[in-house]
Amino acid sequence: VLKPFETGADGKRNPSYRDLFPEAPPEGLVPSCAVAGIVGALTGVIGTLEAMEAIKLITGIGEPLIGRLLLYDGLTARFDTIRYKAV
């Protein structure tokens, strides 16, 4: 969950997208979804995961993915989680 505009319980800022990727890729290196296409079912999987994260944040239950990145490989149905920090 990216919450860069809020601070954590320790008073430090939460990680942001740029903590993961400090610089944008060069123009033209990564094709857009409009050019490369996207598998429709994948948007449903990711949307459902995002909805669950929102529910956890709103209700205060569970463990939101703050400071962690959830990786999903739709071709192997594999999930991985990595931790990252604000720099």
C-alpha positions in Angstrom: 0.0 0.0 0.0 1.5 3.3 -1.0 0.7 5.9 1.6 3.5 8.5 1.0 1.4 11.4 2.4 1.1 9.9 5.9 3.6 9.1 8.5 4.0 5.7 10.2 3.6 5.0 13.9 7.2 5.9 14.4 6.7 9.4 12.9 8.7 8.7 9.8 7.3 9.1 6.4 5.9 6.0 4.7 7.7 4.6 1.6 6.6 6.0 -1.8 6.8 4.7 -5.4 10.0 6.7 -6.0 11.7 4.9 -3.1 11.3 1.8 -5.2 12.1 3.4 -8.5 14.1 6.6 -8.0 14.0 7.5 -11.7 11.5 7.0 -14.4 12.6 4.7 -17.3 13.8 6.3 -20.5 11.1 7.4 -22.9 10.0 4.5 -25.1 11.7 1.7 -23.0 8.5 0.5 -21.4 5.4 0.2 -23.6 2.1 1.5 -22.4 -0.8 -0.8 -21.7 -2.5 0.6 -24.8 0.4 -0.5 -26.9 1.4 -3.8 -25.2 -2.1 -4.9 -24.2 -3.2 -6.3 -20.9 -5.0 -9.5 -19.8 -8.5 -8.5 -18.6 -8.6 -11.2 -15.9 -5.4 -9.7 -14.4 -7.2 -6.4 -13.8 -9.8 -8.3 -11.8 -7.2 -10.0 -9.6 -5.3 -6.9 -8.9 -8.5 -4.9 -8.3 -9.7 -7.4 -5.8 -6.4 -7.3 -3.9 -6.6 -3.5 -3.9 -10.1 -3.6 -2.5 -9.0 -5.9 0.3 -6.2 -3.5 1.2 -8.7 -0.6 1.3 -11.0 -2.7 3.6 -8.1 -3.4 6.0 -7.1 0.3 6.2 -10.7 1.5 6.7 -11.6 -1.1 9.3 -8.2 -1.2 11.0 -8.2 -5.0 10.9 -5.5 -7.3 9.4 -2.0 -6.2 8.3 -2.0 -3.8 5.3 0.9 -3.9 2.9 2.4 -0.7 4.1 6.2 -0.8 3.4 5.8 -4.1 1.5 5.3 -4.8 -2.2 3.1 -7.6 -3.3 4.3 -9.2 -6.5 1.9 -11.4 -8.5 2.8 -13.6 -11.5 -0.4 -14.4 -13.3 1.2 -17.0 -15.5 2.4 -19.2 -12.5 -0.2 -18.0 -9.9 2.7 -17.1 -7.6 2.6 -14.4 -5.0 5.8 -12.9 -3.4 6.1 -10.1 -0.9 9.2 -7.9 -0.4 9.8 -5.1 2.2 11.1 -1.7 1.3 11.8 1.5 3.2 11.6 5.2 2.6 15.1 6.6 1.7 
